């Protein structure tokens, strides 16, 4: 969500014409989820829209079912579209659950990325350490669940490269993220290993601005925007479902293609 300096919400205006197919695909998924949820409710004896606990249980069950279907359809060889530098959205919009002036102001010189869970090397990583790994970039589209999108130029370390360097157990089910802005999120391992999943250090030719996630943001162009955590402070590999800030409030967890 976007906010002005007084904390009022404002919406970005973006041309979505060249990404209509992807948005329609997302809409079909959401429609399928809604239809399945309502259809399941009609099969429950004595259940109505006032039965809050029962409704919640059914909706959560349908969401988890939807996760499994999307995971089954996911392919590491299917790439998100990429764009020319001339197509980058200017300015790229700010997006968070708080107004822009509340974005964390972190000291990159003392930053250390914490690593834990099912990994062989649990040492922390400085920004210089991360910049010492092979760097790559992408110009891809961020698609927000609110209905807008924007094209950005992200550069950093292929997340698969990072996972390999820390000796991550790639047979584990999840990779989780804890962030300095109190956000948290998680990915399935297949998406974490996707060739376009990127630990972003730069936006264009400059280090990430605070509003875009300094000092470290995950860029996942195969997922909806809320699956792209910013201000990442810790990464962990696990077989235990880690949830996420919005997912724990009812958003579909997989949220990708």
Steps between C-alpha positions, in 0.01 A plus 500: 500500500610856429468795735562872474705693758193537724444126507203505261480209260548575131499270199763485225383529139683254274442371146417131532431433133820303437440274802130429459546124461684468833242710682214304350673182615516638855134599481402151385685352796326731745164422338573127524589536866182692573281256308653199671464660841133589452428164341653320796291709741179377339605142575534563873190404691380784720776739383414858404686830467450570869687186604834682519722215622358247255526744210861582589593132510351439156662809349839403641458145366415634153796738511738216584347293219557790263862515617549136409349545154716806426811319623419206273466736201820691580801445272855623563550521123211744448631855517321824579508760219794741489499855362720768345652778708273747319198326653604545865228675702607849606472547788469144622227511771554445870306203639470383863257458788616837639558849351828573322637725776492199736736291282797376709821704491770234534879529522649295219849508655382297799240289318528124539265255333425218743476144365348203685311174466592218264824650368862389536652848546319717755740795499349843447554697178602866460401704194860473376476121531183498292649734240795261474272233355422491123256781418213497252196712420152506354242749379171342604149596601380518860130406514309616808194312621326841519489509119792721397841408364837664428821406317829527689872436448628269774860385545672272747573133570303213352332350806590149385868603504465626856323183615776291346771707673346450844450129439122516522314170503309543174280202584349709782151633435529871580723804519388764750583871532497736798521871429609815682157659441332213693381341175552129447439264210595163356543313172475142383844361418422464129434873471808580710709309243331658197760671276327840530473508881749766605649641820492863392768742616448772238219673317647600165855628544457599865468314833138435592334814637341464843152504345584203275644284775857601591725324557356175366177405323383173348381539142268217389342587163305173493305605812260776596659805659439417864726194456796737440621592852712813557759599763589131545689436824489119527450197276425148619443163330242271655250219454255672736244731337617859575190692385525870420374843605208507254467124461425468872216748443344290223694570179577200282850379599639379166376804300701430187507333163 
